[in-house]
Amino acid sequence: MNKILQNHSLIYLVGMPASGKTTFGKKLASKIGYDFVDIDQIIMDKEKQNITDLFENKGEDYFRIVERDTLHLTNSFIKTVIATGGGAPCFFNNMDFINKNGLSIWLNVSIESLAMRIMQGESERPMFKNKNRNEIIEFLQLKLSEREPFYQKAKLKLESENIDIDELLLLK
């Protein structure tokens, strides 16, 4: 394992919906012998409902507080790759918390690829339900423009549609 990863017990993955945080995170964790957790999955298990229902039943403000509290629990984890929700870095100084407690990696995937993944069903997300390709692209562009200043704070940026874990492990 390279020194960048070796010096961090916690690795946080940030990026847009459908950027591959969960898929990449599981592969990376397996490759380097770390545990893997998905913040959204922890929230769904705790709240006993999916994220969509949580938004509808309790509102975004409630969700963002639960998300922040769940994120803060991760500082007690050891040797863990953590997939954050797409919006998690953008609230409550969460990105500062992430950078203070571990290595942040931004999975920066093109809007076109994100849209294609969403349309192919690789990412079943309610925010895209009943939207056509142009509407999905427009929505993603808007969200990226809002979130990019936070993602830019990541310590490492991986730009690729298919990020090669072996290449990451060779980084100095």
C-alpha positions in Angstrom: 0.0 0.0 0.0 1.3 3.5 -0.8 2.3 6.0 1.8 -0.7 8.3 1.1 -3.2 5.5 2.2 -0.9 3.9 4.7 -0.8 7.1 6.8 -4.6 7.2 7.2 -6.7 4.9 9.3 -9.9 6.4 7.7 -10.4 7.0 4.0 -13.5 9.1 3.1 -14.9 8.9 -0.4 -16.8 12.0 -1.6 -18.5 12.7 -5.0 -21.7 13.0 -6.9 -24.5 10.5 -6.9 -23.5 7.5 -9.1 -19.8 8.4 -9.0 -19.0 4.9 -7.6 -18.3 5.7 -4.0 -19.9 2.5 -2.7 -18.6 0.2 -5.5 -15.1 1.7 -5.5 -15.1 1.9 -1.7 -15.8 -1.8 -1.3 -13.1 -2.8 -3.8 -10.5 -0.5 -2.2 -11.3 -1.7 1.3 -11.0 -5.3 0.2 -7.7 -4.6 -1.6 -6.0 -2.9 1.4 -7.6 -5.0 4.2 -9.8 -2.2 5.6 -13.5 -2.4 6.6 -16.1 -0.6 4.5 -19.1 1.4 5.6 -21.6 3.5 3.7 -23.0 6.4 5.7 -26.4 6.2 3.9 -26.7 2.5 4.8 -25.9 3.2 8.5 -28.6 5.9 8.5 -31.1 3.6 6.8 -30.4 0.8 9.4 -30.7 3.2 12.3 -33.8 5.0 11.0 -35.4 1.8 9.7 -36.4 3.5 6.4 -34.7 4.4 3.1 -33.2 7.8 2.4 -36.1 8.9 0.2 -38.7 8.1 2.9 -36.6 9.8 5.5 -36.5 12.9 3.4 -40.3 12.7 2.8 -41.3 11.9 6.4 -38.9 14.0 8.4 -37.4 16.5 5.9 -33.9 17.4 4.6 -33.0 19.3 7.7 -33.6 16.2 9.9 -31.7 14.0 7.4 -28.7 16.4 7.3 -28.4 16.4 11.1 -28.6 12.6 11.3 -26.0 12.4 8.5 -23.7 14.7 10.3 -24.1 12.8 13.6 -23.4 9.5 11.8 -20.4 11.0 10.0 -19.0 12.1 13.4 -19.3 8.5 14.7 -16.8 7.4 12.1 -13.9 9.1 14.0 -13.9 6.1 16.3 -13.5 3.6 13.5 -10.1 2.1 12.6 -8.9 1.1 9.2 -12.1 1.9 7.4 -13.1 3.1 4.0 -16.2 5.3 4.3 -18.6 6.2 1.4 -20.3 9.5 2.2 -23.6 10.6 0.7 -23.2 13.0 -2.2 -24.3 16.0 -0.2 -22.6 15.1 3.1 -19.4 17.2 2.5 -21.6 20.3 1.9 -23.2 20.8 5.3 -22.1 21.6 8.9 -18.4 21.9 8.1 -18.5 18.1 7.3 -15.7 18.4 4.8 -13.4 20.0 7.4 -14.3 17.1 9.8 -13.5 14.6 7.1 -10.1 16.2 6.3 -9.3 16.4 10.0 -10.0 12.8 10.6 -8.8 11.0 7.5 -7.9 11.0 3.9 -10.6 12.4 1.6 -10.8 11.2 -2.0 -13.0 12.9 -4.5 -14.3 10.5 -7.2 -14.7 13.0 -10.0 -16.7 11.4 -12.8 -18.0 13.4 -15.8 -21.7 14.5 -15.9 -22.2 12.4 -19.0 -21.0 9.3 -17.3 -23.1 10.0 -14.2 -26.2 10.5 -16.3 -25.5 7.3 -18.3 -25.1 5.3 -15.1 -28.3 6.8 -13.6 -30.3 6.0 -16.8 -28.9 2.5 -17.1 -30.2 1.8 -13.6 -26.8 1.4 -12.0 -28.0 4.0 -9.7 -31.6 3.8 -8.7 -32.1 7.2 -7.1 -35.5 8.7 -6.5 -34.3 12.3 -7.3 -34.0 11.1 -10.9 -37.2 9.2 -11.2 -39.3 10.2 -14.2 -36.6 12.5 -15.5 -35.3 12.3 -19.1 -31.6 12.4 -20.0 -31.5 16.2 -20.5 -33.3 16.8 -17.2 -30.8 14.5 -15.4 -27.8 16.2 -16.9 -29.3 19.6 -16.0 -29.9 18.5 -12.4 -26.4 17.0 -12.1 -24.8 20.2 -13.5 -26.7 22.3 -10.9 -25.8 20.0 -8.0 -22.1 19.8 -9.1 -21.9 23.6 -9.3 -23.2 23.8 -5.7 -21.0 20.9 -4.4 -17.8 21.4 -6.2 -16.3 24.0 -3.8 -16.6 21.4 -1.1 -15.4 18.4 -3.2 -12.3 20.6 -4.2 -11.2 20.5 -0.5 -10.5 16.7 -0.8 -6.9 15.8 -0.3 -6.9 13.5 -3.3 -8.9 13.8 -6.6 -9.4 10.8 -8.9 -10.6 11.7 -12.3 -11.7 8.7 -14.3 -14.8 6.9 -15.4 -13.3 3.6 -14.3 -10.8 4.3 -11.5 -8.1 1.6 -11.2 -7.4 0.7 -7.6 -4.0 -0.6 -8.5 -3.0 2.8 -9.9 -4.2 4.5 -6.7 -2.1 2.1 -4.7 1.0 3.0 -6.7 0.6 6.8 -6.1 3.5 8.3 -4.1 
